[in-house]
Every structure is written in C-alpha cells, then in structure tokens.
Amino acid sequence: MIRKDRVKRGGVIKTHIRVVEGYRPGPGMPTKQRTIRSFGYFEDQPDPEAFMAMVEEFDANFKDNVPLRIEVAANALMYGGENRRQNYGYKFLEAVYNLLEINSFIKDYEKLHRFRGEYSPSDIFKFLVLARILWPDSKRASCQRKDNFYGMHTNFTLPDIYRSLDLFADFEVELQRHLNERVKKTIGRDLSYAFYDVTNYFFEIDFPNGEDDLRKRGVSKEHRTDPIAAMGLFMDSNGLPVSMSVFPGNTSDSLTLQPTMKDIKDSYGLGRLIVVADKGLNSSKNIDAIVYNGDGFVFSQILKGKKGQRYNEKLFDSSGWTSNEKDTYRFKLFEEEYEGKDQDGKKEIRVRKVLLYRSKAEADMAKRKREEKLEKAARSVKNNAYSIPKGVDEYTKEAIVDKETGEILENTKKLRSVDLEKAEKDAMYDGYFCIITSEMDYDERRIRQVYSGLWQIEHGTMSRKSTT
C-alpha cells in the first residue's frame, strides 16, 4: 500500500511517499508496517502526476513473497554431523584461484620432483590460501576450520600442513613467476609504475630460534617486542601484487628495496621502472641505485628534522603558492639540485622536482590528534603516570633538579611537564606534505595521481600476526 506522511524538513512541511506492507512480528502480536521502497518527497518532484503514476504502478505490481514452510522432525538435532553451518562464499575466491591455475602448477612441481608424500600439497596450499583470506590465523587454528568449507574435502592433518611448508618454500619464486604469467594472460599487467612497501609480521615466541632464524627483534609497526619478520611487496599500477621478498626482522626497511627491485627486474625481464614508495624507503643510497640503474622514483619526503630543513624556507614563504577557490588546498612545485653518488662512489649533482602541498582537512585532523595527546600528557604529568612514547610521552619532558656533573646524588629529582614548545613547533607543519620525483615532465596533478596509488599496497601489506 501507498503511505503518505507529513514531515517537517528545514522548516517546511513536505509529504513523504513510500510503499509499505503489513506483517506480524510473531504469533499473537499486533501487526506492524515495513517500508518496501521510499520514493522521496512529493513536493520535490518536477512532474507530480507522473511521479504518483509511477508510485501507483510499483504498488500495483508489487507482490508479497510466498511464505516458505519448512518441516523438521521433532527429534532432529539443531546442531549435528549432518546439520552445521558451512562457508559457501569461498566459491568466489576459489574461482579466482582456479583462474590462476595454481593447482596445476603445484601438481606439475610434484611430478617433476617425484613427490611421494601421503598428503596432497595442492589441497593444503589451496586451503591455507582461502583460510588466510577469510580467517587470518595460525596454522593450528586454521586447521581446526578445515571442515568448514561446503563441498571441500580436506584429507590432511596438522602435521601434514607443517611438513608441506618446506615444499612451499622451495617453489616460492617459481610460483610467483607462474602467477605473473597468468595475470598477464588473463587480466594484463601494467608495470608503468611499481609501488613498493614493507610490513612486518610478529611471532608470539620469546626468542628467535638460532642465528639463521628470520624471526628477529626489530622495529615493529605494531610497537611490539616480539620477534618479527619483514616482507617487501611490489605491486603494479592495477593494484595487483607482482613480487614479494622476506627479510630478517632486524632489517631496516630502506635496505630491502634494492635487492627486491633487482630481483623483480631480473626475474621478469622488466625495462625502466618508476618506484613509488613512502618516506621510510627514501634514502640517498636507494635514490642513487635507482638513478644509475636508469629507473625513476616518486617518494614522499619528511619535512621535520634535519632532512626536511632544506625545504623550510619555501614551505613558510607565503609567495609562490597556487590555491583552489576556497583555499582548502594549495601547492608549490619547483626544481632543485641535489647531491648523489654514481656507481664509482663519486659525487654528482642531479636535478629533481619537489612538490609541497597543504590540505586543510589534514591540518584539522593533525590538530585534533595533537590536542588529544596534549590532554593525555597533562593528565599523565598531574598523576605522575607514564605511557608509550607515541602517546603521552611525545609531549612531556623531564628536567633535572640539583644534579652535579658526573656525580650521582640522592637528592636528584626529575620534574615532568607538558612540552608545549614542541607542540607549537609541530603545529607549524600541520597539513603539509612533500613529494620528490625524478620525473621532470610530471606536473602537480600527475605527481599526486601517481603517489595516490600507494594506498593500495599499504592496504595489501597490512600487518597480521603470526603464531607459527
């Protein structure tokens, strides 16, 4: 039925038109109405007669769903061996998996290396891939769900999974090359840009298992103290992974780019690449290696500290900016000379483009986050409480009272206070960003467009915990 409700919007009374149906929530309960379709406000329609004709036609043609009657034996169990909920949505992922012909690759690998195990590595690999996407967890926890896929027969055990891992490690590189060929044939590979990022995976263990263990204590992106392993991932312009490499957890992010880039170019026979990465990969050695290999780069650049001081004059100079109409975004694009080293380690002067820009929305967000940290810092100082450096202690400082040089005194005292001076300095950079590039023909729009693709790989390398 058609329902017309008079409502007040912006101080004006309007007629809201919708088609509803009656239903009874339960036995003996009063009937209620639910909306089938809302058509908006009658007064807002350019042709009221045609509008109502459309509503009436919809109401006339609408038919209630036929009631479904299900009969179950009185002694049937609600949950049993023949009656449990299973995942069927994995079929979509399975279709993509089959399109990549991964099963065929693994079976061919088994024949070539005369695999004689009693379990099927191809079945285990497929299960682990699907489980990792749907329920990221440890191998043990994943194995407990191996019978949760509708129509999938999983005739393997947890020890079989552990045994198969060495086999998977053996064909890691060959599988990546196989996947690259399948992507090129079925979808197409766009390597005009190569986006690179590094993440890490933590392991719930106390100590690494020997010197050769990849699991090392390092800088964790989740600020944990557990041993970690690092993974570097290259992604193409379509947001599809190209190649991955694993490094010990104590490896600096900046040191992973060169070996991974060399491997991807050698493995896939690629020509010139333009590497897009964040400031964590932006080091002089990486830029030197990229340039003398004939490749290009689009890197974000830090503005604070010693490395960003070279841009402060232009950053805080009010002239030379280009703004939009509402002044919510402005940018400054210029060329600069910088010093690098050639293959022989000799200094050389190069030229690159620098984009400085400011976003009001980002500035407002940075201000709100800083104010929240300052409030926490004030509470911490008042209560003499301590917290992690990224939180409270970022804006607290300590002063030494009555301390003599080189001598430890019992009456030494530390006074903590809110570091308002640091907060004021940080506020100067709110909303400002910097991108540097070797591509001299890029304008502001092109630089932003290329760099904006980096969010896809950052999403793809989102850190997950591992307990194996």
Steps between C-alpha positions, in 0.01 A plus 500: 500500500600865445568702811519880515660653808514873573844588635686823572827555313694825530199680642277387209224239517544233230325176403718188518382229258579132552358155432459284810372158595349364818651211695459329835827474702382187679197288589237704681694824462347814343577570133766749396606665175833492323620706207538324166622807314533870579432741212595831664292816543199583284573874500851444359378330181510699172195308366274401795245314283760284327666443836183369666421287195839332542437441872155353431641271229767372739240439772269317259773269369657429837424154634584363839744213517335158514528366857757222533402206717778281637420179684753341733465179696435560869800287601746674261807659659556869441877440464636167388724325252253549216384843609763768546566835342773497233664766287382505139616853416853367454385387153566852370858490627535146368403620151782756508737234637407264216540778243862535611552123447685460829391138546647406162826674583541315833408161351753550220758591763418179692551287187825673408645448847340154546309588814402183690314638800167350613338845510417739217708825506265661246197442727687635804627807314152581369347463845766721662452772240122507546525481879758781507262727309186411696638436852863612540640288780770252595541169316356311796192722527449489124520121498218487754278660235596265217155340490316834488496532120190362330588230248877513564663174605805557720672166558806631684613564857684776684834311478444473124466879483827547685676248273378678188645841596853407390364394163315832461820690581682307225270618220437853637682681217371272223142545623531878494622485140214266410248736656651793312454318168140410585423860596651627175292253295167535679493859628804684369797636690563875522853562625527862399534555876617261770363575846712369786436469871633304796309353791584256777341199665546430868535157657383414848830344606749610765822478298613431140591138427871544428706737286346386170142562614326778303308590813706774662428783738460819302293814455143371514226695325270393783750613767538146632811338648442157341742373232384602153564424132483766227331471163556727202230506233493647149161580347417614147291798389184286507550426869603138432798345684805428286768367731570457870816445702554408865777646718622453858300711744798717594545621139435871446217570255727713283741207450233274348430704186816446296520116517126467443505739206797321340326166543176616342676653199718192446216253552249669274731664248356844566613826345501837672300513823370796694500402867233656721558474876459687827767687696615184678661385173631844409875477560794643306633151423165385361469811282857453373432136413175585322658779295811317381283199405308731268179484703290777658341575837207676664566517875338684787744720692512584869468870582600500865850454634838530330394329176208736444671826595602568139132563414405719797576827323268423210247332727445804720539757221148627427582579136496256210205286614213397273168461682150379422202736529427426867872482594451152646786372283813668372826386346843617394697313230866568425827342388802450722856381467614227735820308556525130429764239422565311179590130470862575590403689815589839355279798578274635227237773485155400378165678459157388624154646551357582841130536576395672822129504577264568786157355568271677747319176579829330591605805702178490702547128562860548617390777735229282658743211550761726660245658734397152613865411570550824692199422717640155577843649571348749745317221683816289505709782649232574759471134604871426453409221259707373210395375159648399162700764308247515216230601745542697819880541507511660155409828667658462843856593602719452802724754676780405736501692828812529725719270291881537505702398198636146516365432846190311607323671787220372715316830479482489116142547384329487161218740431264414214300765316300540180730592209294783349800628305524175302125505438525852358782398267306196379193716434697696241501190275131410534356391164828544308642220284793463264561269203822481300534342154759438232234545228557856380200499264248437781274785607331535840194298401707216356722476807201484734325248276799266486572520872135450595519142369720411796200453732416173321829337587488634856162330531640184345793482741290567808676325786349179633621302794653157454536240769682229306 
